[in-house]
Amino acid sequence: MRHLPAFPVAAVLAMGLGPALFAPVQELRICSSARATDLAAQSPPEAAVFEMIYCGLDRPDDPLIYRSFWGFGGSSDAKDPFVQAVRKQAQECTVVYNRALPKAQWSVVELKDGEPSAFYFDVNADGELSEAEKSLPVASSRSIFGFPYVFITSDFLLRTEQREIPFRVMLVGQRSGPQIHYMWSPAGVLEGQATLAGEPRRLVLYANGFSGSFTDFGSCSFMLLPAGHELEGYLPRSPLSSLIRHQETFYRVKLSGAHEKDKTLRVIFEKDTTPTGQLAPEVRGTEPLQARIASATINGATDNTIHFVVSDLKAPLPEGRYRLSYGTVHYGVQNEDWRITFSEGPAFEIHADKVQPMELGGLTLSVNAVEEKDRYNQDAQERSAYAKGTTVYLTPQIKGKAGEVYTRVSQKNAGGNNFTDVKPHVTIVDPDGKTVASADLEYG
């Protein structure tokens, strides 16, 4: 058995976890050219005002693509008038469903020789078919995220009870045996440009799914890039937050206007002047351990608009109440060769010019056991003994002393910087110590 540095408890080692720790829209795509605004003159000094312009994405390999896909299932609905209209001219077709688009839930993919050849989407939600509602496959230099079939709609107005929101969607498909499975993604962003901290910056906002909203703190996301920066490869996004950290400085994010037809959304970054204090987190093991929190997500404990990501938890934080909601710990005895993630971290309070200690680690392992048929029943009774032949559903949980819940463990590959997940190994023994069952578990 290999020697593993001890990251808090023997029970973790027993599990093999490593060291313990809707209407068509024309002329909307004015992207990448945000205009100047007089609003900056009305804002405090050092404020940056981004006037956001809608931009529909028309390439599946565009670096701004969402990289998130939703599947909704659903069966053929012959009663839907738009589906019936398409079936009058498409001999072979598959009906696809998106419950998040209440005005146009049903769409159709036309097939030729079993391959997707056209996509029909009711952009004006009138139940009738026009030529503008037919999209052909989008050519790409490569298969997008393993999806060889891609369609992108034209811009349309996503209608809610009180708003009309410029939007577009992408449908992707992937073959699994004789069937093709389809998934959806938004295909539009908001872009703006302004000077922040003396440098021209490009702000990109991503929608909260198919809601049409780009301004939900915590649910929507954003990127802040150097203006003119060539976009390529993976572009990391952060949760949209009313408090963000940019180049060691905190800013308050305010919203003005709205993203909808005939209106403009402006995003204002104002330098935060709140007094600051510090958090002093420590991760302890059962033996001397090198450990650091490599990244963390902090939420407001009372202000649910605060959701920001930091790489240095010991850097100053504005005075206030927060919660450490998610984090990644790099650790090891001599080198940081191991990585573990946690969620549901503790709440803490930052006071001006003071250091707030926080101790993580000290892991304990517990296992919840219920009958498999009751696994989704919140009132299911846990027991330690079951009749022979009963199918039992086991839920292991690793918690730290501050209440944080640890999940994925991975180990650095030899000679590289990449990490590979470590499979937890579970052994069940009877009262006499005899092994009843033993197996490696898969994540997911």
C-alpha positions as CSV (number, residue, x, y, z in Angstrom):
1,M,0.0,0.0,0.0
2,R,1.4,3.4,-1.0
3,H,2.2,5.9,1.7
4,L,-0.2,8.9,1.7
5,P,0.3,12.1,3.7
6,A,-2.4,12.3,6.3
7,F,-5.0,15.0,5.6
8,P,-7.2,14.8,8.5
9,V,-8.7,11.3,9.1
10,A,-8.1,7.7,8.8
11,A,-11.6,7.2,7.5
12,V,-10.7,9.2,4.4
13,L,-7.8,6.9,3.8
14,A,-10.1,3.9,4.1
15,M,-12.1,5.4,1.2
16,G,-8.9,5.7,-0.9
17,L,-9.2,9.5,-1.2
18,G,-5.6,10.3,-0.9
19,P,-4.1,12.6,1.8
20,A,-6.8,13.7,4.0
21,L,-8.2,17.4,3.1
22,F,-40.2,35.9,-29.8
23,A,-40.4,38.1,-33.0
24,P,-37.6,38.3,-35.6
25,V,-35.3,41.2,-35.1
26,Q,-33.3,43.1,-37.8
27,E,-30.0,45.1,-37.5
28,L,-29.3,44.2,-33.9
29,R,-25.8,42.8,-34.2
30,I,-23.8,46.0,-33.5
31,C,-21.3,44.1,-31.3
32,S,-17.7,45.0,-30.4
33,S,-18.3,48.7,-30.9
34,A,-19.8,50.1,-27.7
35,R,-20.5,53.8,-28.0
36,A,-19.4,56.6,-25.7
37,T,-21.8,57.8,-23.1
38,D,-22.4,61.0,-21.1
39,L,-23.3,58.9,-18.1
40,A,-19.6,58.9,-17.0
41,A,-19.7,62.6,-16.3
42,Q,-22.6,61.9,-13.8
43,S,-20.7,59.1,-12.0
44,P,-18.1,59.4,-9.2
45,P,-14.4,59.8,-10.1
46,E,-12.7,56.6,-11.2
47,A,-16.1,55.1,-12.2
48,A,-16.3,53.2,-15.5
49,V,-19.5,53.1,-17.5
50,F,-20.1,50.3,-19.9
51,E,-22.9,50.8,-22.4
52,M,-23.9,47.3,-23.4
53,I,-24.7,46.3,-26.9
54,Y,-26.4,43.0,-27.9
55,C,-24.3,40.6,-30.0
56,G,-25.7,37.4,-31.5
57,L,-23.1,34.7,-31.9
58,D,-23.1,33.1,-35.3
59,R,-20.2,30.6,-35.1
60,P,-20.2,27.5,-32.9
61,D,-16.4,27.9,-32.4
62,D,-16.7,31.6,-31.4
63,P,-14.5,32.0,-28.2
64,L,-17.5,33.8,-26.6
65,I,-19.8,30.7,-27.0
66,Y,-21.5,29.7,-23.7
67,R,-20.0,26.2,-23.4
68,S,-23.1,25.2,-21.5
69,F,-25.9,23.0,-22.9
70,W,-29.4,22.1,-21.7
71,G,-31.5,19.1,-22.7
72,F,-35.2,19.0,-22.1
73,G,-36.4,15.7,-23.4
74,G,-40.1,15.8,-24.4
75,S,-42.0,13.7,-27.0
76,S,-43.5,14.6,-30.3
77,D,-46.4,17.0,-30.0
78,A,-48.5,16.6,-33.1
79,K,-51.1,19.1,-31.8
80,D,-48.6,22.0,-31.9
81,P,-49.5,24.2,-35.0
82,F,-45.9,25.0,-35.8
83,V,-44.9,21.4,-35.8
84,Q,-47.8,20.5,-38.0
85,A,-46.9,23.3,-40.4
86,V,-43.3,22.0,-40.7
87,R,-44.5,18.4,-41.2
88,K,-46.5,19.5,-44.3
89,Q,-43.2,20.1,-46.1
90,A,-40.6,18.0,-44.3
91,Q,-41.0,14.3,-44.9
92,E,-38.5,13.1,-42.3
93,C,-38.2,15.1,-39.1
94,T,-37.6,15.0,-35.4
95,V,-39.4,17.2,-32.9
96,V,-37.3,18.9,-30.3
97,Y,-38.5,20.6,-27.1
98,N,-37.4,23.5,-24.9
99,R,-39.6,24.2,-22.0
100,A,-37.7,27.3,-21.1
101,L,-39.1,29.0,-24.2
102,P,-42.8,29.2,-23.4
103,K,-43.8,31.0,-26.6
104,A,-42.0,28.5,-28.8
105,Q,-41.4,25.3,-26.9
106,W,-41.6,23.0,-30.0
107,S,-39.2,23.1,-32.9
108,V,-38.4,20.6,-35.7
109,V,-35.2,19.2,-37.1
110,E,-35.5,18.0,-40.7
111,L,-33.5,14.9,-41.7
112,K,-32.2,13.7,-45.0
113,D,-30.9,10.2,-45.2
114,G,-30.9,10.2,-41.4
115,E,-28.7,13.3,-41.1
116,P,-29.9,16.7,-39.7
117,S,-30.3,19.0,-42.7
118,A,-32.4,21.9,-41.4
119,F,-33.8,23.4,-38.2
120,Y,-37.2,25.1,-37.9
121,F,-37.7,27.5,-35.0
122,D,-40.9,29.6,-34.5
123,V,-39.1,32.9,-34.1
124,N,-42.3,35.0,-33.9
125,A,-44.2,32.4,-31.9
126,D,-47.3,32.7,-34.2
127,G,-47.6,28.9,-34.9
128,E,-47.0,29.5,-38.7
129,L,-44.0,28.7,-40.8
130,S,-42.1,31.2,-42.9
131,E,-38.9,30.8,-44.8
132,A,-37.0,33.0,-42.3
133,E,-37.7,30.4,-39.6
134,K,-35.6,27.7,-41.4
135,S,-31.9,27.5,-40.4
136,L,-29.3,25.4,-42.2
137,P,-26.4,23.6,-40.4
138,V,-23.7,26.0,-39.3
139,A,-20.3,25.2,-40.8
140,S,-17.4,24.9,-38.3
141,S,-13.7,24.3,-38.5
142,R,-14.1,21.6,-35.9
143,S,-16.7,19.6,-34.1
144,I,-18.0,21.9,-31.3
145,F,-17.6,20.1,-27.9
146,G,-18.2,16.8,-29.6
147,F,-21.4,18.0,-31.2
148,P,-21.2,17.5,-35.0
149,Y,-24.6,19.0,-35.8
150,V,-25.1,22.7,-35.0
151,F,-27.9,25.1,-35.9
152,I,-28.2,28.8,-34.8
153,T,-31.4,30.8,-35.1
154,S,-31.7,34.3,-36.3
155,D,-32.1,37.1,-33.8
156,F,-35.6,37.3,-32.3
157,L,-37.5,38.9,-29.5
158,L,-37.9,36.8,-26.4
159,R,-41.2,37.9,-25.0
160,T,-42.0,37.9,-21.3
161,E,-45.0,39.4,-19.6
162,Q,-43.6,42.9,-19.6
163,R,-40.5,42.8,-21.8
164,E,-39.3,42.1,-25.4
165,I,-35.7,40.9,-25.2
166,P,-33.3,40.5,-28.2
167,F,-32.0,36.9,-28.1
168,R,-31.0,33.9,-30.2
169,V,-30.4,30.2,-29.4
170,M,-28.2,27.4,-30.7
171,L,-29.3,23.7,-31.1
172,V,-26.6,21.0,-31.2
173,G,-26.9,17.3,-31.8
174,Q,-24.8,14.2,-31.1
175,R,-25.4,10.7,-32.4
176,S,-25.7,7.9,-29.9
177,G,-26.3,4.7,-31.7
178,P,-29.2,5.1,-34.1
179,Q,-30.5,8.1,-32.3
180,I,-29.4,11.8,-32.3
181,H,-29.7,13.6,-29.0
182,Y,-30.2,17.4,-29.1
183,M,-29.3,20.1,-26.6
184,W,-29.7,23.8,-26.4
185,S,-27.6,26.8,-25.6
186,P,-28.1,30.6,-25.6
187,A,-26.2,32.2,-28.5
188,G,-26.1,35.9,-27.6
189,V,-24.1,38.1,-25.3
190,L,-23.9,41.8,-24.2
191,E,-20.7,43.7,-24.9
192,G,-19.5,47.1,-23.8
193,Q,-16.2,49.0,-23.6
194,A,-15.0,51.6,-21.1
195,T,-11.8,52.7,-19.3
196,L,-11.3,51.0,-16.0
197,A,-8.3,51.7,-13.7
198,G,-6.7,53.7,-16.6
199,E,-7.0,50.9,-19.2
200,P,-9.5,50.3,-21.9
201,R,-11.6,47.2,-21.0
202,R,-14.2,45.0,-22.7
203,L,-17.1,43.8,-20.6
204,V,-19.0,40.7,-21.7
205,L,-22.3,39.6,-20.0
206,Y,-23.8,36.1,-20.3
207,A,-27.4,35.3,-19.8
208,N,-29.0,33.2,-17.1
209,G,-30.0,30.3,-19.3
210,F,-33.0,31.1,-21.5
211,S,-34.6,33.6,-19.2
212,G,-33.4,36.5,-21.3
213,S,-31.8,38.2,-18.3
214,F,-28.2,39.2,-18.3
215,T,-28.2,41.0,-15.0
216,D,-29.1,38.4,-12.3
217,F,-26.3,38.6,-9.7
218,G,-25.0,35.1,-9.0
219,S,-26.8,33.5,-11.9
220,C,-25.5,35.4,-14.8
221,S,-21.8,35.6,-15.5
222,F,-19.3,38.1,-17.0
223,M,-15.8,38.5,-18.4
224,L,-13.6,41.6,-18.2
225,L,-10.9,41.6,-20.8
226,P,-8.4,44.1,-22.2
227,A,-10.0,46.0,-25.1
228,G,-8.7,44.8,-28.4
229,H,-7.6,41.5,-26.8
230,E,-7.6,38.7,-29.4
231,L,-10.1,36.1,-28.2
232,E,-9.0,32.5,-28.4
233,G,-9.1,29.3,-26.5
234,Y,-11.0,29.0,-23.2
235,L,-12.1,32.3,-21.7
236,P,-12.9,32.0,-17.9
237,R,-16.0,33.7,-16.7
238,S,-17.0,34.8,-13.2
239,P,-20.4,35.0,-11.5
240,L,-21.9,38.5,-11.9
241,S,-21.6,40.2,-8.6
242,S,-22.4,43.6,-7.1
243,L,-18.9,43.5,-5.6
244,I,-15.9,42.5,-7.7
245,R,-12.1,42.5,-7.4
246,H,-10.1,43.8,-10.3
247,Q,-6.3,44.3,-10.2
248,E,-6.2,44.2,-6.4
249,T,-9.0,46.8,-6.1
250,F,-12.7,46.3,-5.3
251,Y,-15.5,47.8,-7.2
252,R,-19.2,48.1,-6.7
253,V,-21.2,47.1,-9.7
254,K,-24.4,49.1,-10.4
255,L,-26.9,48.6,-13.2
256,S,-28.8,51.3,-15.1
257,G,-31.5,50.8,-17.8
258,A,-32.3,47.3,-19.2
259,H,-31.5,45.0,-22.0
260,E,-34.7,45.0,-24.0
261,K,-36.2,46.4,-27.2
262,D,-35.5,50.2,-27.6
263,K,-33.6,50.3,-24.2
264,T,-30.0,50.2,-23.2
265,L,-28.3,48.6,-20.3
266,R,-25.4,50.3,-18.7
267,V,-23.1,48.7,-16.2
268,I,-21.3,51.1,-13.8
269,F,-18.1,50.1,-11.9
270,E,-17.5,52.4,-8.9
271,K,-14.3,52.1,-6.8
272,D,-15.2,50.7,-3.4
273,T,-14.1,52.9,-0.4
274,T,-15.3,50.5,2.4
275,P,-12.6,50.0,5.1
276,T,-10.9,46.6,4.7
277,G,-9.8,43.8,7.0
278,Q,-8.3,40.4,6.4
279,L,-9.2,36.7,6.5
280,A,-6.6,34.3,7.8
281,P,-7.6,30.8,6.7
282,E,-5.7,27.7,7.7
283,V,-6.1,24.1,6.5
284,R,-4.9,21.6,9.1
285,G,-4.0,18.0,8.7
286,T,-3.1,15.3,11.2
287,E,0.6,15.8,10.4
288,P,2.6,18.8,9.2
289,L,1.1,19.7,5.9
290,Q,1.7,22.3,3.1
291,A,-1.8,23.5,2.2
292,R,-3.3,26.6,0.6
293,I,-6.7,27.6,-0.7
294,A,-5.8,28.1,-4.4
295,S,-9.2,29.7,-5.3
296,A,-12.4,30.4,-3.6
297,T,-15.9,31.7,-4.2
298,I,-17.2,34.2,-1.6
299,N,-20.9,35.1,-1.3
300,G,-22.5,37.7,0.9
301,A,-23.9,36.2,4.1
302,T,-26.7,38.7,4.1
303,D,-26.3,40.4,0.7
304,N,-27.2,37.8,-1.9
305,T,-25.9,40.0,-4.8
306,I,-22.3,39.4,-3.8
307,H,-20.7,36.4,-5.6
308,F,-17.0,36.9,-6.3
309,V,-14.0,34.6,-7.0
310,V,-10.6,35.2,-5.4
311,S,-7.3,33.4,-5.7
312,D,-5.8,35.0,-2.5
313,L,-8.0,34.7,0.5
314,K,-5.5,36.5,2.6
315,A,-5.8,39.7,0.6
316,P,-7.8,42.6,2.1
317,L,-11.6,42.3,1.9
318,P,-14.2,45.1,2.4
319,E,-15.8,45.2,5.8
320,G,-18.9,43.0,5.9
321,R,-20.4,39.6,6.4
322,Y,-19.5,36.8,3.9
323,R,-19.7,33.1,3.4
324,L,-16.9,30.9,1.9
325,S,-19.2,28.9,-0.4
326,Y,-16.7,27.0,-2.5
327,G,-12.9,26.5,-2.7
328,T,-10.1,24.4,-4.0
329,V,-7.2,23.3,-1.7
330,H,-3.8,22.3,-2.9
331,Y,-1.8,20.3,-0.4
332,G,0.8,17.7,0.4
333,V,3.6,16.9,2.8
334,Q,6.5,18.2,0.8
335,N,4.9,19.4,-2.4
336,E,1.4,20.4,-3.3
337,D,0.8,17.2,-5.2
338,W,-2.9,16.8,-4.1
339,R,-6.0,18.8,-4.7
340,I,-9.5,18.7,-3.1
341,T,-12.6,20.8,-3.4
342,F,-15.1,21.9,-0.8
343,S,-18.4,23.6,-0.7
344,E,-20.8,24.9,2.0
345,G,-18.0,26.7,3.9
346,P,-18.5,28.8,7.0
347,A,-19.8,32.3,7.3
348,F,-17.4,35.0,8.6
349,E,-17.2,38.7,9.3
350,I,-14.6,41.1,8.2
351,H,-13.9,44.1,10.4
352,A,-11.8,47.2,9.5
353,D,-8.1,46.8,10.1
354,K,-8.5,43.4,11.8
355,V,-7.6,39.8,10.9
356,Q,-10.3,37.2,11.1
357,P,-9.0,33.6,11.7
358,M,-10.6,30.6,10.1
359,E,-9.6,27.0,10.5
360,L,-10.6,24.4,7.9
361,G,-9.7,20.7,7.7
362,G,-10.0,18.2,10.5
363,L,-12.1,15.9,8.4
364,T,-14.6,13.4,9.5
365,L,-16.4,10.8,7.4
366,S,-20.0,9.8,7.8
367,V,-22.2,7.5,5.8
368,N,-25.9,7.8,5.4
369,A,-27.7,4.5,4.6
370,V,-31.3,4.3,3.4
371,E,-33.3,1.8,1.3
372,E,-32.7,2.5,-2.3
373,K,-36.4,3.0,-3.0
374,D,-36.4,5.9,-0.5
375,R,-33.3,7.7,-1.8
376,Y,-35.3,10.7,-3.0
377,N,-37.6,10.7,0.0
378,Q,-36.6,13.5,2.4
379,D,-38.3,11.7,5.3
380,A,-36.4,8.4,4.7
381,Q,-35.3,6.8,7.9
382,E,-31.6,5.9,8.2
383,R,-30.8,2.6,9.8
384,S,-27.6,0.7,10.6
385,A,-29.0,-2.7,9.9
386,Y,-31.2,-4.0,7.0
387,A,-32.7,-7.4,6.2
388,K,-30.7,-9.6,3.9
389,G,-31.4,-8.9,0.2
390,T,-32.4,-5.2,0.8
391,T,-30.9,-2.8,-1.7
392,V,-29.3,0.0,0.3
393,Y,-28.3,3.4,-1.0
394,L,-25.1,4.8,0.7
395,T,-24.2,8.5,0.8
396,P,-20.7,9.1,2.1
397,Q,-20.0,12.7,3.3
398,I,-16.7,14.2,4.3
399,K,-17.0,17.3,6.5
400,G,-14.4,19.7,8.0
401,K,-14.5,21.2,11.4
402,A,-16.0,24.5,10.1
403,G,-18.8,22.5,8.4
404,E,-17.4,22.6,4.9
405,V,-18.2,19.6,2.7
406,Y,-15.3,18.0,0.8
407,T,-15.8,16.2,-2.5
408,R,-13.5,15.7,-5.4
409,V,-9.9,14.6,-4.7
410,S,-7.2,14.5,-7.4
411,Q,-3.5,13.9,-7.6
412,K,-0.9,15.7,-9.8
413,N,0.4,13.6,-12.7
414,A,4.1,12.6,-12.5
415,G,6.2,15.2,-14.2
416,G,3.3,17.6,-15.1
417,N,0.9,20.1,-13.7
418,N,-2.3,18.3,-14.6
419,F,-4.4,16.4,-11.9
420,T,-6.2,13.1,-12.2
421,D,-9.2,12.3,-10.1
422,V,-8.6,9.6,-7.4
423,K,-11.3,7.0,-7.2
424,P,-12.7,6.6,-3.7
425,H,-12.4,3.0,-2.5
426,V,-15.1,1.7,-0.2
427,T,-15.0,-1.5,1.9
428,I,-18.0,-2.7,3.8
429,V,-17.4,-5.1,6.7
430,D,-19.7,-7.1,8.9
431,P,-19.5,-7.0,12.8
432,D,-16.8,-9.6,12.7
433,G,-14.6,-7.6,10.4
434,K,-15.3,-9.8,7.4
435,T,-15.5,-7.9,4.0
436,V,-19.0,-7.9,2.6
437,A,-18.4,-5.7,-0.4
438,S,-15.5,-3.7,-1.8
439,A,-15.3,-1.5,-4.9
440,D,-13.9,1.7,-6.4
441,L,-16.5,4.4,-6.9
442,E,-16.9,6.7,-9.9
443,Y,-17.5,10.5,-9.6
444,G,-20.7,11.8,-11.0
